[in-house]
């Protein structure tokens, strides 16, 4: 499969976020020292590696959401 395409049947709520999520995936993999296959086929990767990438992406997305909520809440409730 060509790079940048996904085999996943999951539908993004915001399709424009696909490029940002791919960038995040590559950043997390690089930080963990995991090489993502150039052809986009993850079948030969260890489950431990793909799980580590997914878990760290989730952790990072939760941190981003918490920061946005904290910033939004501070503006809403401050006088």
C-alpha distances in whole Angstrom, upper triangle without the diagonal:
4,7,9,7,8,8,12,14,17,18,19,23,23,19,20,20,16,17,19,18,15,18,20,17,17,21,21,19,21,25,24,23,20,17,13,11,10,6,6,7,10,12,14,15,19,19,22,20,17,21,22,20,20,24,24,22,24,28,27,26,29,31,30,31,35,35,35,37,40,40,40,43,45,45,46,49,50,53
4,6,6,9,10,14,16,18,19,19,23,22,18,19,19,15,14,17,17,13,16,18,16,16,19,21,19,20,24,24,23,20,17,13,11,9,6,7,9,12,14,16,17,21,21,24,21,19,22,23,20,20,24,24,22,24,27,26,26,29,31,29,31,34,34,34,36,39,38,39,42,43,44,45,47,49,52
4,6,8,11,13,16,17,18,18,21,20,17,17,16,13,12,14,14,10,12,15,13,12,16,17,16,17,20,20,20,17,14,11,9,7,6,5,9,12,14,16,16,19,20,22,19,17,20,21,17,18,22,21,19,22,24,23,23,26,27,26,28,31,31,31,33,36,35,36,39,41,41,42,45,46,49
4,7,10,12,15,15,15,14,18,16,13,13,13,9,8,11,10,7,10,13,11,11,14,16,15,17,20,20,20,17,15,12,11,10,9,7,11,13,16,18,17,20,20,22,19,16,19,20,16,16,20,20,17,19,22,21,20,23,25,23,25,28,28,27,30,32,32,33,35,37,37,38,41,43,46
4,7,9,11,12,13,13,17,16,13,14,13,10,10,13,12,10,13,15,13,14,17,18,17,19,22,22,22,19,17,14,13,12,10,8,10,12,15,17,17,20,20,22,20,17,19,21,17,17,21,21,18,20,23,22,21,24,26,25,25,29,30,29,31,34,34,34,36,38,39,39,42,44,47
4,5,8,9,11,11,15,15,12,14,13,10,11,14,11,10,13,15,12,14,17,17,17,19,22,21,22,19,17,13,13,13,11,8,9,11,13,16,16,18,17,20,18,14,17,18,16,14,18,19,16,18,21,21,19,22,25,23,24,27,28,28,30,32,33,33,35,38,38,38,41,43,46
4,7,9,11,13,17,17,15,17,16,13,15,17,15,13,17,18,15,17,20,20,19,22,24,23,23,20,19,15,14,15,12,9,9,10,11,15,15,18,16,19,18,15,17,19,17,15,19,20,18,19,23,23,21,24,27,26,26,29,31,30,32,35,35,35,37,40,40,41,43,45,49
4,5,8,10,14,15,13,16,15,12,15,16,13,13,17,17,14,17,20,19,18,22,24,23,24,20,20,16,16,17,15,12,12,12,13,16,16,18,16,19,18,14,15,18,16,13,17,19,16,17,20,21,19,21,24,23,23,27,28,28,29,32,33,32,34,37,38,38,40,42,46
4,6,10,13,15,13,16,16,13,17,18,15,16,19,19,17,20,23,22,22,25,27,26,27,24,23,20,20,21,19,15,15,15,16,20,20,21,19,21,21,17,18,21,19,16,19,21,18,18,22,22,20,22,25,25,24,27,29,28,29,32,33,32,34,37,38,37,40,42,46
4,7,9,12,11,14,13,11,15,16,13,14,18,17,16,19,21,20,21,24,25,25,26,24,23,20,21,22,20,16,17,16,18,21,20,21,19,21,20,17,17,19,17,14,17,19,16,15,19,19,17,19,22,21,20,24,26,24,25,29,29,29,30,33,34,34,36,39,42
4,6,9,8,11,11,10,14,15,13,14,18,17,17,20,22,22,22,25,27,26,28,26,25,22,23,23,22,18,19,19,21,24,23,25,22,24,23,19,20,22,19,16,19,20,17,16,20,20,17,19,22,21,20,23,25,23,24,28,28,27,29,32,32,32,34,37,40
4,5,5,8,8,8,11,12,10,12,15,15,15,18,20,20,21,24,25,25,27,25,25,21,23,23,22,19,20,20,22,25,24,25,23,24,23,19,20,21,18,16,18,19,15,15,18,17,14,16,19,17,16,20,22,20,21,24,25,24,26,29,29,29,31,34,37
4,6,9,9,10,13,13,12,15,17,17,18,21,22,22,24,26,27,27,30,28,28,25,26,26,26,22,24,24,26,29,27,28,26,27,26,22,22,23,21,18,20,20,17,16,19,18,15,16,19,17,15,19,20,18,19,22,23,21,23,26,26,26,29,31,34
4,5,6,8,11,11,11,14,15,15,17,19,20,21,23,25,26,27,29,27,27,24,25,25,25,22,24,24,27,29,28,29,27,28,26,23,23,24,21,19,21,21,17,16,19,18,14,17,19,16,15,19,20,17,18,22,22,20,23,26,25,25,28,30,33
4,5,6,9,10,10,12,14,15,16,18,20,21,22,24,25,26,28,26,25,22,23,23,22,19,21,22,25,27,26,28,26,28,26,22,23,24,21,19,21,21,17,18,21,19,16,19,21,18,18,22,22,20,22,25,25,24,26,29,28,29,32,34,37
4,5,7,8,10,11,13,14,15,17,18,20,21,23,24,26,27,26,25,22,23,22,22,20,22,23,26,29,27,29,28,29,26,23,24,25,21,20,22,21,17,18,21,19,16,19,20,17,17,21,21,19,21,24,23,23,26,28,27,28,31,33,35
4,6,5,6,9,10,11,12,14,15,16,18,20,21,23,24,23,23,20,21,21,21,18,21,21,24,26,25,26,25,25,23,20,21,21,18,16,18,17,14,15,17,15,12,15,17,14,14,18,18,16,19,22,21,21,24,26,26,26,29,31,34
4,6,5,6,9,10,11,13,14,15,17,18,20,21,22,21,20,17,18,18,18,15,17,18,21,23,22,24,22,23,21,18,19,20,16,15,18,17,13,15,18,16,14,17,19,16,17,21,21,20,22,25,24,24,27,29,29,30,33,34,38
4,5,5,6,9,10,11,12,14,15,17,18,20,21,20,19,16,17,16,17,14,18,18,22,23,22,24,23,24,21,19,20,20,16,16,19,17,14,16,18,16,15,18,19,17,18,22,21,20,23,25,25,25,28,30,30,31,34,35,38
4,5,5,6,9,10,10,12,14,15,16,18,20,19,19,16,18,18,19,16,19,19,23,24,22,24,23,23,20,18,19,19,15,14,17,15,11,14,15,13,11,15,16,13,15,18,18,17,20,22,21,22,25,26,26,28,31,32,35
4,5,5,6,9,10,10,12,14,15,16,18,17,17,14,16,17,18,14,17,16,20,22,19,21,20,20,17,15,16,15,12,11,13,12,9,11,13,11,10,13,15,13,14,17,18,17,20,22,22,23,25,27,28,29,31,33,36
4,5,5,6,9,10,11,12,14,15,16,15,14,11,13,13,14,11,14,14,18,19,17,19,19,19,16,14,15,15,11,11,14,13,10,13,15,13,13,16,17,16,18,21,21,21,23,26,25,26,29,31,31,32,35,36,39
4,5,5,6,9,10,11,12,14,15,14,14,12,14,14,16,14,17,16,20,21,19,21,20,20,17,15,17,16,12,13,15,13,11,14,15,13,13,16,17,15,17,20,20,20,23,24,24,25,28,29,30,31,34,35,38
4,5,5,6,9,10,11,12,14,13,14,12,15,16,18,15,18,16,20,21,18,19,19,18,15,14,15,13,10,10,12,10,7,10,11,9,9,13,13,12,15,17,17,17,20,22,22,23,26,27,28,29,32,33,36
4,6,5,6,9,10,11,12,11,11,9,12,13,15,12,14,13,16,17,14,16,15,15,12,10,12,11,7,8,10,9,7,10,12,10,11,15,15,15,17,19,20,20,23,25,25,26,29,30,31,32,35,36,39
4,6,5,6,9,10,10,9,9,7,11,11,14,12,14,13,17,17,15,16,17,16,13,12,14,12,9,11,13,11,10,14,15,13,14,18,18,17,20,22,22,23,26,27,27,29,31,32,33,35,37,38,41
4,6,5,6,9,10,10,11,10,14,15,17,15,18,16,20,20,17,18,18,17,14,13,15,13,9,12,13,10,9,13,13,11,13,16,15,15,18,20,19,21,24,25,25,27,29,30,31,33,35,35,39
4,5,5,6,9,9,10,10,14,16,18,16,17,15,19,19,15,16,16,14,11,11,12,9,6,9,10,7,7,10,11,9,11,14,14,14,17,19,19,20,23,24,24,26,28,29,31,33,34,35,39
4,5,5,6,5,7,7,11,13,15,13,15,13,16,15,12,13,13,12,9,9,11,8,6,9,11,9,9,13,13,13,15,17,18,18,21,22,23,24,26,28,28,30,32,33,35,36,38,39,42
4,5,5,6,7,9,12,14,17,15,17,15,19,18,15,16,17,15,12,12,14,12,10,13,14,12,12,16,16,14,17,20,19,19,22,24,23,25,28,29,29,31,33,34,35,37,39,40,43
4,5,8,10,12,16,17,20,19,20,18,21,20,17,17,17,15,12,13,14,11,10,13,13,10,11,15,14,12,16,18,17,18,21,22,21,23,26,26,27,29,31,32,33,35,37,37,41
4,6,9,11,15,17,20,18,19,16,19,17,14,14,14,12,9,11,12,8,8,11,11,9,11,14,14,13,16,18,18,19,22,23,23,25,28,28,29,31,33,34,35,37,39,39,43
4,7,10,13,15,18,17,18,16,18,16,13,13,15,13,10,12,14,11,10,14,15,13,14,18,17,17,20,22,21,22,25,26,26,28,31,31,32,34,36,37,39,41,42,43,46
4,6,10,12,15,14,14,12,14,13,9,10,12,11,7,9,11,9,8,12,14,12,14,17,17,17,19,22,22,23,25,27,27,29,31,32,33,35,37,38,39,41,43,43,47
4,6,9,12,11,12,10,13,11,9,11,13,13,9,10,14,12,11,14,16,15,15,19,20,19,21,24,24,25,27,29,29,31,33,34,35,37,39,40,41,43,45,46,49
4,6,9,7,9,8,11,10,8,11,13,13,10,9,13,12,10,13,15,15,14,18,19,19,20,23,24,24,26,28,29,29,32,33,34,35,38,39,40,42,44,45,48
4,5,5,6,7,9,9,8,12,14,15,12,11,15,15,13,15,18,18,18,21,23,22,23,26,27,27,29,31,32,33,35,37,37,38,41,42,43,45,47,48,51
4,5,8,10,12,12,12,16,18,19,16,15,18,19,16,18,21,21,19,23,25,24,24,28,28,28,30,33,33,33,36,38,38,39,41,43,44,45,47,49,52
4,6,9,11,11,12,16,18,20,17,15,19,20,17,19,22,22,21,24,26,25,26,29,30,29,31,34,34,35,37,39,39,40,43,44,45,46,49,50,53
4,6,9,11,11,14,15,17,15,12,16,17,14,15,19,19,17,20,23,22,22,25,27,26,28,31,31,31,34,36,36,37,39,41,42,43,45,47,50
4,6,7,9,12,13,16,14,12,15,17,15,15,19,20,19,21,24,24,24,27,28,28,30,32,33,34,36,38,38,39,41,43,44,45,47,49,52
4,6,5,9,9,12,10,8,11,13,12,13,16,17,16,18,21,21,22,24,26,26,28,30,31,32,34,36,37,38,40,42,43,44,46,47,51
4,6,8,9,12,11,10,13,15,14,15,18,20,19,21,24,24,25,27,29,29,31,33,35,35,37,39,40,41,42,45,46,47,49,50,54
4,7,9,12,11,10,13,15,15,16,19,20,20,22,24,25,26,28,30,31,32,34,36,37,38,40,41,42,44,46,47,48,50,52,55
4,6,8,7,7,10,11,11,13,15,16,17,19,21,22,23,25,27,28,29,31,32,34,35,37,38,39,41,43,44,45,47,49,52
4,5,5,7,9,10,11,13,14,16,17,19,20,22,23,25,26,27,29,31,32,34,35,36,38,39,41,42,44,45,47,48,52
4,5,5,6,8,10,10,12,14,15,16,18,20,21,22,24,26,27,28,30,31,32,34,36,37,38,40,42,43,44,46,50
4,6,5,6,9,10,10,12,14,15,16,18,20,21,22,24,26,27,28,30,31,33,34,36,37,39,41,42,43,44,48
4,5,5,6,9,10,11,12,14,15,17,18,20,21,23,24,26,27,29,30,32,33,35,36,38,39,41,42,43,47
4,5,5,6,9,10,11,12,14,15,17,18,20,21,23,24,26,27,29,30,32,33,34,36,38,39,40,42,46
4,5,5,6,8,10,10,12,14,15,16,18,20,21,22,24,26,27,28,30,31,32,34,36,37,38,40,44
4,5,5,6,8,10,10,12,14,15,16,18,20,21,23,24,26,27,29,30,31,33,35,36,37,39,42
4,6,5,6,9,10,11,12,14,15,16,18,20,21,23,24,26,27,29,30,32,33,35,36,37,41
4,5,5,6,9,10,11,12,14,15,16,18,20,21,22,24,26,27,28,30,32,33,34,36,40
4,5,5,6,9,10,11,12,14,15,17,19,20,21,22,24,26,27,28,31,31,33,34,38
4,5,5,6,9,10,11,12,14,15,17,18,20,21,23,24,25,27,29,30,31,33,36
4,5,5,6,9,10,11,12,14,15,17,18,20,21,22,24,26,27,28,30,32,35
4,5,5,6,9,10,11,12,14,15,16,18,20,21,22,24,26,27,28,30,34
4,6,5,6,9,10,11,12,14,15,16,18,20,21,22,25,26,27,28,32
4,5,5,6,9,10,11,12,14,15,17,18,20,21,23,24,26,27,31
4,5,5,6,9,10,11,12,14,15,16,18,20,21,22,24,26,29
4,5,5,6,9,10,10,12,14,15,16,18,20,21,22,24,27
4,5,5,6,9,10,10,12,14,15,16,19,20,21,22,26
4,5,5,6,9,10,11,12,14,15,17,18,20,21,25
4,5,5,6,8,10,10,12,14,15,16,18,20,23
4,5,5,6,8,10,10,12,14,15,16,18,21
4,5,5,6,8,10,11,12,14,15,16,20
4,5,5,6,8,10,11,12,14,16,19
4,5,5,6,8,10,10,12,14,17
4,5,5,6,9,10,11,12,15
4,6,5,7,9,10,11,14
4,5,5,6,9,10,13
4,5,5,6,8,12
4,6,6,6,9
4,6,6,8
4,6,8
4,7
4
